[in-house]
Every structure is written in structure tokens, then in C-alpha cells.
Amino acid sequence: MSDALALKMRQLGLDAVNAAEQLAQATPVQKNRALEFAALDLRSCTNQILSENTADISEAVARGLANALLDRLKLDATRIEAMARGLEEITQLADPIGTILAQWTRPNGLVIQRIRVPLGVIGIIYESRPNVTADAGALCLKSGNAVILRGGSESMRSNAAIHACLVRGLRAAGLPEACIALVPTTDRAAVGIMLGQMGEFIDVIVPRGGKSLVARVQAEARVPVIGHLEGICHVYVDGDADLTMAKNIVLNAKMRRTGICGAAEALLVDRAVLANLTALIKMLLEAGVEVRADAEGCQVDSRVLRATEEDWSTEYLDAIISVRVVAGVDGAIAHIKRYGSAHTESIVTENNATAEKFLSRVDSAIVLHNASTQFADGGEFGMGGEIGISTDKFHARGPVGVEQLTSYKYVVRGEGQIRD
């Protein structure tokens, strides 16, 4: 690690702290203006962003980047427009800062308020997805937090082009450019500095990437971490499921985008209706999915592979799914408890009592009834986007949006009261 890099990172931290102090006092109009201008700039710079992304893609292909990561890295005009719309949607959200969450008066006359405040400075370490630059920068800005972004080396050019649009938005609104900072180096030592040497500047770290990145962040960070290690998401097809609905949900949950954390990795089928098992497996095979199943599933088709114990706890991020027959909803709940990652689980059933049992007893961040796991997304929740999905139980859980990037403080007003 060079002294120059350490000094550069320290200066990023100092600038971010100063920017956070100013941003905490910014008006909602200022923050929204920055986002609106950045959205316009993203659209006007589409060709430039795509050119930088093409260079990133070419280099990533040469380095042998996995297909799932290439899909996350790739931008097109539609994805850039989605980023711009995401920024505009965030401007429509209520500004959380200064919101009075609760208020009461004590018998001694003290008036106590619990008020929402920013976290301060957020560090975000991410891989592949250039859209995180826009999403994370915008959500942090709206919630009054300065942010230090450290994208992966494979997306450095794309990130820089998107970041430039955000900076121009900040300038237009009269806000410090350091409100949204991008680490200007691909040196991996910068990650180590963020995790272990910037505790005086960074209040929380959010990792977005593969299992190895998240594991490293959780192991080495000297500040709180918001994130999830794996997205082992399940769809349980109950005996009372509508088969047509079940087929649509399972196929979408697995195949809409296989490389995202909300993609279904395991299918559980009620033993009470084995005809559903046959129909679902054949559908998946015809869609090009590799099916790894238990003994009962292997009997359906010779193309089905026998699942190993490891398969039940594997996040494939590919066109692969594990399939298991279970003894009703209790069997599904037990399987998810043992092998799940507390991310997202769905039940398909027309029996509302069974659905409520599943929804109340499955202890994951997101549980759904008759809907695809691919809805595990802050934008789909109406949150204007997300920084990630949290499987933690403290502070934030599920999609991490504007409100989840805040804390609160108590403001107490008196008239000279003293304590006995």
C-alpha cells in the first residue's frame, strides 16, 4: 500500500465528512434539483456512457468475466433511461430528514421528539453493476448522506461516466461535489483502506457484489455493515396452488434475470400433488434450465440431475435450479429454515390459511404470496430504488432505500426543568 494512496483516501474521507455536514442542512428543493439535473445529464450523455461501457465490456470479456457478471456490467440505452427515471422517481419520495417520528410530553412538562437524521458518510463497495453508481449516489443524497463509492475495476470507465453526471447535478444545485465521491483508482488496496482505516470518516459500509466480496467486507470492516452474503431464494408450490399461476411464477422467478440476488435458486413442491412436480420440471427443462432434484424429481425425466447436499444451499446465479419434494407447508418451512439465506421466499397457493402460515413463520427479509421472487427490489417496492437487500435484523432489513439510510435523534424541549 503506497503512502500516496493512503493520503488520497484520507482526503476523500475528510471531504466527505465536510460535505455531509452541509448536506444535512440542505433543503429538499436543493437535493431534488441535483437529481433532476443529473437525470437530464444521463440522457444527454447516453452515447458517451455507452462508449465507456463498451470498453469495459471488451476488457472484461478478455479477462474471462463470468456471464452473470457480464450481464450486470452491460449497459444499453434502455438501462440508462431506467437509471434516469430512477433518479426522477427518488425526487418524488418524501424527504425523510427532519421527519418527526414520535412526540410526547412528560408529566414534568418536557416535550420529547424522535426526529429522523442522516447516518453521515456511507461507503459503498460494489462489483460489475454500473447502475449502482447512480442508484446509490441518488439514494444517499436524498437521505442527506455523503457517499464514497468504490466500484469494481471491471466497470471503472462506466462508473466514472455516470458519476460525472451526478457531479454536474450537484454543481447545478449548489451542493458540494464531495457529496458523491468515486474512488479514482482500481488499486485493490483502496478497499482495505475503506474497511480498516477510515472509521473516523465512514459511518457504515454497504457491499454489493459476489459472496467473496461481501464475506471480506463483513470480516474486515471496522464500521457497521448493511448487506447480505447470499440470495438463496425459494419458491414453494403448495398442493392448493393454481398450476398455471405456479408455472408462470416459477419460470419468471428463475429465468427473468438469473444473475440477480432475487432469482429463485430452489423450487419446493408439495408431495400431495406430484402432478405439479412433473409439470414444473418439464417446463423448466424446456426453458433451458438445468434441474437438480431429489429422488422423486429425478424420476420425472432422464435429463434431471441428482441433487447433492451442497445444492440445497447453493446460489447458482445461473440457469440452474434445485428441486425438492416436501411434506406440505411445514416441510417447506423446515427446508427454508435449514438451507435458506433469509433473503426472499415465495409461496404459491390458493389457500389463504396456508399462505398466512408461511408468511408468518418464514423468517426471511422478504416473503411473498403468489408473486415472483424477482420483485425483491426497492424500485418494485415503490422506494425509488435501493442500495441493496439487507438480511440483517438490526437497523435495516429487506430493500435498503431512503428511509433505511437514516437514523434518529431525540430532541427534548423544556422550560427550565431540572431533575431531582
C-alpha positions as CSV (number, residue, x, y, z in Angstrom):
1,M,0.0,0.0,0.0
2,S,1.5,3.4,-1.0
3,D,1.6,6.4,1.2
4,A,0.1,8.4,-1.7
5,L,-3.0,6.1,-1.9
6,A,-3.5,6.3,1.9
7,L,-3.3,10.1,1.8
8,K,-5.7,10.2,-1.2
9,M,-8.2,8.0,0.6
10,R,-7.9,10.1,3.8
11,Q,-8.6,13.3,1.8
12,L,-11.7,11.6,0.3
13,G,-12.9,10.9,3.9
14,L,-12.3,14.4,5.1
15,D,-14.0,15.9,2.1
16,A,-17.0,13.5,2.6
17,V,-17.4,14.4,6.3
18,N,-17.4,18.1,5.4
19,A,-19.9,17.6,2.6
20,A,-22.1,15.5,4.9
21,E,-22.3,18.4,7.4
22,Q,-23.5,20.7,4.6
23,L,-25.8,18.2,3.1
24,A,-27.6,17.5,6.3
25,Q,-28.8,21.2,6.2
26,A,-29.7,21.2,2.5
27,T,-33.3,21.8,1.6
28,P,-35.4,19.1,-0.2
29,V,-35.5,21.5,-3.2
30,Q,-31.7,21.5,-3.5
31,K,-31.4,17.8,-3.3
32,N,-34.2,17.2,-5.8
33,R,-32.7,19.8,-8.2
34,A,-29.4,17.9,-8.2
35,L,-31.1,14.7,-9.0
36,E,-33.3,16.2,-11.7
37,F,-30.3,17.8,-13.4
38,A,-28.3,14.6,-13.1
39,A,-31.2,12.6,-14.8
40,L,-31.2,15.0,-17.7
41,D,-27.4,14.8,-18.0
42,L,-27.6,11.0,-18.0
43,R,-29.9,11.1,-21.0
44,S,-27.8,13.7,-22.9
45,C,-24.6,11.7,-22.2
46,T,-26.0,8.3,-23.2
47,N,-23.7,7.8,-26.2
48,Q,-20.6,8.7,-24.1
49,I,-21.7,6.3,-21.3
50,L,-22.3,3.5,-23.8
51,S,-18.9,4.1,-25.3
52,E,-17.2,3.8,-21.9
53,N,-19.3,0.7,-21.1
54,T,-18.3,-1.0,-24.4
55,A,-14.6,-0.5,-23.4
56,D,-15.3,-2.0,-20.0
57,I,-17.2,-5.0,-21.6
58,S,-14.4,-5.7,-24.1
59,E,-11.8,-5.7,-21.3
60,A,-14.0,-7.9,-19.1
61,V,-14.5,-10.4,-21.9
62,A,-10.8,-10.6,-22.4
63,R,-10.3,-11.2,-18.7
64,G,-12.8,-14.1,-18.8
65,L,-15.5,-12.4,-16.6
66,A,-18.4,-14.8,-15.9
67,N,-21.6,-14.4,-18.0
68,A,-23.7,-13.4,-14.9
69,L,-21.2,-10.6,-14.2
70,L,-21.1,-9.5,-17.8
71,D,-24.9,-9.2,-17.8
72,R,-24.7,-7.0,-14.7
73,L,-22.0,-4.9,-16.3
74,K,-23.6,-4.3,-19.7
75,L,-25.5,-1.1,-20.3
76,D,-27.8,-0.1,-23.1
77,A,-30.0,2.9,-23.9
78,T,-32.9,1.2,-22.0
79,R,-30.9,0.7,-18.9
80,I,-29.5,4.2,-18.9
81,E,-33.1,5.6,-19.3
82,A,-34.1,3.4,-16.4
83,M,-31.3,5.0,-14.3
84,A,-32.5,8.5,-15.2
85,R,-36.1,7.6,-14.4
86,G,-34.9,6.1,-11.1
87,L,-33.4,9.4,-10.1
88,E,-36.6,11.2,-11.0
89,E,-38.6,8.8,-9.0
90,I,-36.4,9.4,-6.0
91,T,-37.2,13.1,-6.2
92,Q,-40.9,12.2,-5.8
93,L,-40.3,10.5,-2.5
94,A,-40.9,12.4,0.7
95,D,-37.8,13.9,2.1
96,P,-37.1,11.9,5.3
97,I,-34.7,14.3,7.1
98,G,-36.3,16.2,9.9
99,T,-39.4,14.0,10.0
100,I,-40.9,13.8,13.5
101,L,-41.3,10.0,14.1
102,A,-42.9,10.4,17.5
103,Q,-43.7,13.1,20.0
104,W,-44.9,13.1,23.6
105,T,-45.0,15.3,26.7
106,R,-43.8,14.1,30.1
107,P,-45.6,14.9,33.4
108,N,-42.8,17.4,34.2
109,G,-43.6,19.3,31.0
110,L,-40.6,18.1,28.9
111,V,-41.6,17.8,25.2
112,I,-39.7,14.9,23.6
113,Q,-39.5,14.3,19.8
114,R,-37.8,11.5,17.9
115,I,-36.5,13.0,14.6
116,R,-35.1,11.3,11.6
117,V,-31.5,12.3,10.7
118,P,-28.9,11.1,8.2
119,L,-26.4,8.4,9.1
120,G,-23.5,10.6,7.9
121,V,-21.0,9.2,5.4
122,I,-21.7,5.9,3.7
123,G,-19.1,3.8,2.0
124,I,-20.4,1.5,-0.8
125,I,-18.2,-1.2,-2.3
126,Y,-19.7,-2.9,-5.4
127,E,-18.9,-5.1,-8.4
128,S,-20.0,-5.0,-12.0
129,R,-23.3,-3.1,-11.8
130,P,-22.6,0.5,-13.1
131,N,-26.2,1.4,-12.3
132,V,-25.3,1.2,-8.6
133,T,-23.3,4.4,-9.1
134,A,-26.5,6.3,-10.0
135,D,-28.8,4.4,-7.6
136,A,-26.6,4.6,-4.6
137,G,-25.5,8.2,-5.2
138,A,-29.1,9.3,-5.5
139,L,-30.4,7.5,-2.5
140,C,-27.6,8.7,-0.3
141,L,-28.1,12.3,-1.5
142,K,-31.9,12.2,-0.9
143,S,-31.4,10.8,2.6
144,G,-28.9,13.5,3.4
145,N,-25.8,11.3,3.5
146,A,-22.5,11.8,1.7
147,V,-21.2,8.7,0.0
148,I,-17.9,7.3,-1.1
149,L,-18.4,4.8,-4.0
150,R,-15.8,2.2,-4.8
151,G,-16.9,0.3,-7.9
152,G,-15.1,-2.8,-9.4
153,S,-12.2,-2.4,-11.7
154,E,-14.3,-4.1,-14.5
155,S,-16.7,-1.1,-14.5
156,M,-14.4,1.7,-13.8
157,R,-15.0,3.6,-17.1
158,S,-18.7,3.2,-16.9
159,N,-18.8,4.3,-13.3
160,A,-16.8,7.4,-14.0
161,A,-19.0,8.5,-16.8
162,I,-22.2,8.1,-14.7
163,H,-20.5,9.7,-11.7
164,A,-19.6,12.8,-13.8
165,C,-23.4,13.3,-14.5
166,L,-24.1,13.2,-10.7
167,V,-21.4,15.7,-10.0
168,R,-22.8,18.1,-12.6
169,G,-26.1,17.8,-10.9
170,L,-24.6,18.6,-7.5
171,R,-22.9,21.7,-9.0
172,A,-26.2,22.9,-10.6
173,A,-27.9,22.7,-7.1
174,G,-25.0,24.4,-5.3
175,L,-24.1,21.3,-3.3
176,P,-20.5,20.1,-2.6
177,E,-19.2,17.8,-5.2
178,A,-17.8,15.6,-2.4
179,C,-21.4,14.7,-1.5
180,I,-21.0,11.8,-4.0
181,A,-17.4,10.7,-4.3
182,L,-15.9,8.0,-6.5
183,V,-12.7,6.3,-5.5
184,P,-10.5,7.2,-8.5
185,T,-8.3,4.1,-8.6
186,T,-8.6,0.4,-9.4
187,D,-6.0,-0.4,-6.8
188,R,-7.5,-3.1,-4.5
189,A,-5.7,-1.6,-1.6
190,A,-8.3,1.1,-1.6
191,V,-10.9,-1.4,-0.4
192,G,-8.7,-2.4,2.5
193,I,-8.2,1.2,3.5
194,M,-12.0,1.8,3.4
195,L,-12.7,-1.2,5.5
196,G,-9.9,-0.9,8.1
197,Q,-8.6,2.7,8.2
198,M,-11.4,5.1,7.6
199,G,-13.6,4.5,10.7
200,E,-13.2,8.2,11.7
201,F,-14.9,9.2,8.4
202,I,-17.2,6.4,7.3
203,D,-20.2,5.6,9.4
204,V,-21.5,2.5,7.6
205,I,-20.3,0.2,4.7
206,V,-22.7,-1.3,2.2
207,P,-21.3,-4.1,0.0
208,R,-22.9,-5.1,-3.3
209,G,-21.3,-8.0,-5.1
210,G,-20.4,-11.6,-5.0
211,K,-20.1,-13.8,-2.0
212,S,-16.3,-13.4,-1.7
213,L,-16.6,-9.6,-1.7
214,V,-19.4,-9.5,0.9
215,A,-17.6,-12.0,3.1
216,R,-14.5,-9.9,3.0
217,V,-16.4,-6.7,3.9
218,Q,-18.2,-8.4,6.8
219,A,-14.9,-9.9,8.1
220,E,-12.7,-6.8,7.8
221,A,-14.9,-3.8,8.2
222,R,-14.3,-1.7,11.4
223,V,-17.7,0.0,11.0
224,P,-21.2,-1.4,10.8
225,V,-22.1,-3.3,7.6
226,I,-25.5,-3.4,5.8
227,G,-25.9,-6.2,3.3
228,H,-26.4,-9.9,2.6
229,L,-24.0,-12.7,1.9
230,E,-26.2,-14.8,-0.4
231,G,-29.6,-14.8,-2.1
232,I,-30.7,-18.4,-1.8
233,C,-34.4,-17.7,-2.7
234,H,-37.1,-20.4,-2.7
235,V,-40.5,-20.8,-4.4
236,Y,-42.8,-23.3,-2.7
237,V,-45.6,-24.6,-4.8
238,D,-48.3,-25.8,-2.4
239,G,-50.8,-28.6,-3.1
240,D,-53.6,-25.9,-3.4
241,A,-51.7,-23.9,-6.0
242,D,-53.1,-22.9,-9.3
243,L,-50.8,-24.8,-11.7
244,T,-50.9,-22.2,-14.5
245,M,-50.0,-19.4,-12.0
246,A,-47.3,-21.6,-10.4
247,K,-45.7,-22.2,-13.8
248,N,-45.6,-18.5,-14.6
249,I,-44.2,-17.6,-11.2
250,V,-41.5,-20.3,-11.1
251,L,-40.3,-19.5,-14.6
252,N,-40.2,-15.8,-14.0
253,A,-38.5,-16.2,-10.6
254,K,-35.8,-18.4,-12.1
255,M,-35.3,-17.0,-15.6
256,R,-36.2,-13.3,-15.9
257,R,-32.7,-12.5,-14.8
258,T,-30.7,-15.4,-13.4
259,G,-27.8,-13.2,-12.1
260,I,-29.6,-11.1,-9.5
261,C,-29.9,-11.9,-5.8
262,G,-33.7,-12.2,-6.0
263,A,-33.6,-15.0,-8.6
264,A,-35.1,-18.3,-7.3
265,E,-32.4,-20.9,-6.7
266,A,-34.7,-23.6,-5.2
267,L,-38.1,-25.0,-6.0
268,L,-40.1,-26.8,-3.3
269,V,-43.2,-28.8,-4.3
270,D,-45.9,-30.3,-2.1
271,R,-45.8,-34.1,-2.2
272,A,-49.7,-34.0,-2.0
273,V,-49.8,-33.1,-5.8
274,L,-46.9,-34.8,-7.6
275,A,-48.6,-33.9,-10.9
276,N,-47.4,-30.3,-10.2
277,L,-43.8,-31.6,-9.8
278,T,-43.9,-33.3,-13.3
279,A,-45.4,-30.2,-15.0
280,L,-43.0,-27.8,-13.4
281,I,-39.8,-29.8,-14.1
282,K,-40.8,-30.3,-17.7
283,M,-41.4,-26.6,-18.1
284,L,-38.0,-25.7,-16.6
285,L,-36.2,-28.2,-18.8
286,E,-37.9,-26.9,-21.9
287,A,-36.9,-23.4,-20.9
288,G,-33.2,-24.5,-20.9
289,V,-32.9,-24.7,-17.1
290,E,-30.6,-27.4,-15.6
291,V,-32.6,-29.2,-13.0
292,R,-31.0,-30.8,-10.0
293,A,-33.6,-32.7,-7.9
294,D,-34.1,-35.3,-5.2
295,A,-35.0,-38.9,-6.0
296,E,-38.7,-38.1,-6.7
297,G,-37.8,-35.3,-9.1
298,C,-35.2,-37.5,-10.9
299,Q,-38.0,-39.9,-11.8
300,V,-39.8,-37.2,-13.9
301,D,-37.2,-37.0,-16.7
302,S,-33.9,-38.6,-17.5
303,R,-32.4,-35.1,-18.0
304,V,-32.8,-34.3,-14.4
305,L,-29.6,-34.5,-12.4
306,R,-29.5,-35.9,-8.8
307,A,-29.0,-33.0,-6.3
308,T,-26.3,-33.2,-3.8
309,E,-26.5,-31.9,-0.2
310,E,-24.5,-28.9,-1.4
311,D,-27.1,-28.0,-4.0
312,W,-29.7,-27.1,-1.3
313,S,-27.5,-24.2,-0.1
314,T,-26.1,-23.0,-3.4
315,E,-26.7,-19.6,-5.0
316,Y,-26.3,-20.5,-8.7
317,L,-26.8,-17.1,-10.3
318,D,-27.3,-19.1,-13.5
319,A,-30.0,-21.2,-15.3
320,I,-29.8,-23.9,-12.7
321,I,-32.3,-24.8,-10.0
322,S,-32.6,-27.3,-7.2
323,V,-35.9,-29.1,-6.8
324,R,-37.2,-30.9,-3.8
325,V,-40.5,-32.6,-2.8
326,V,-41.6,-31.6,0.7
327,A,-44.3,-32.6,3.1
328,G,-46.6,-29.6,2.7
329,V,-46.0,-26.2,4.0
330,D,-44.4,-27.4,7.2
331,G,-41.8,-29.3,5.1
332,A,-41.2,-26.2,3.0
333,I,-40.7,-24.0,6.1
334,A,-38.3,-26.5,7.6
335,H,-36.3,-26.7,4.4
336,I,-36.0,-22.9,4.2
337,K,-35.0,-22.6,7.8
338,R,-32.2,-25.1,7.3
339,Y,-30.9,-24.0,3.9
340,G,-32.1,-20.5,3.2
341,S,-30.1,-17.3,3.5
342,A,-33.0,-15.2,4.9
343,H,-33.4,-13.2,1.7
344,T,-36.6,-13.9,-0.2
345,E,-39.1,-16.7,-0.3
346,S,-42.5,-17.2,-2.1
347,I,-45.4,-19.4,-1.6
348,V,-47.9,-20.2,-4.5
349,T,-51.3,-21.4,-3.1
350,E,-55.0,-20.6,-3.3
351,N,-55.3,-21.5,0.4
352,N,-55.1,-18.3,2.4
353,A,-54.6,-20.0,5.7
354,T,-51.7,-21.9,4.3
355,A,-50.3,-18.7,2.9
356,E,-50.6,-16.9,6.2
357,K,-48.8,-19.7,8.0
358,F,-45.9,-19.5,5.5
359,L,-45.7,-15.7,5.6
360,S,-45.7,-15.6,9.4
361,R,-43.3,-18.5,10.1
362,V,-40.7,-18.0,7.4
363,D,-38.1,-15.6,8.9
364,S,-36.7,-14.0,5.8
365,A,-36.3,-10.4,4.9
366,I,-39.0,-10.7,2.1
367,V,-41.8,-13.2,1.9
368,L,-44.4,-13.3,-0.9
369,H,-47.7,-14.9,-1.7
370,N,-48.5,-15.7,-5.3
371,A,-45.7,-13.5,-6.7
372,S,-42.3,-13.9,-8.2
373,T,-39.1,-13.6,-6.1
374,Q,-37.8,-11.2,-8.7
375,F,-40.0,-8.5,-7.0
376,A,-37.3,-8.4,-4.3
377,D,-36.3,-4.9,-5.4
378,G,-36.6,-1.5,-3.9
379,G,-37.8,0.0,-7.1
380,E,-40.6,-2.5,-7.3
381,F,-41.5,-1.7,-3.7
382,G,-42.1,1.9,-4.7
383,M,-38.9,3.0,-2.9
384,G,-37.4,4.7,-5.9
385,G,-34.5,2.2,-6.0
386,E,-32.3,0.6,-3.4
387,I,-28.7,0.3,-2.4
388,G,-29.1,-3.4,-1.8
389,I,-31.1,-6.0,0.1
390,S,-30.3,-6.5,3.7
391,T,-30.7,-9.8,5.5
392,D,-29.7,-8.2,8.8
393,K,-32.1,-7.9,11.7
394,F,-30.6,-4.8,13.1
395,H,-31.3,-1.3,11.6
396,A,-32.3,-2.2,8.1
397,R,-33.9,-5.3,6.6
398,G,-35.0,-6.0,3.0
399,P,-34.6,-3.3,0.4
400,V,-32.3,-0.5,1.6
401,G,-33.9,2.7,0.4
402,V,-34.0,6.3,1.5
403,E,-35.6,5.7,5.0
404,Q,-33.3,2.8,5.7
405,L,-30.3,5.1,5.2
406,T,-31.3,7.3,8.2
407,S,-31.2,7.1,11.9
408,Y,-32.9,9.3,14.5
409,K,-32.1,11.5,17.5
410,Y,-34.2,12.8,20.4
411,V,-34.9,16.5,20.7
412,V,-36.1,17.5,24.2
413,R,-37.5,20.9,24.9
414,G,-38.0,22.2,28.4
415,E,-38.8,25.4,30.3
416,G,-36.1,25.2,33.0
417,Q,-36.8,21.7,34.4
418,I,-34.1,20.1,36.5
419,R,-34.0,16.6,37.8
420,D,-34.5,15.8,41.5
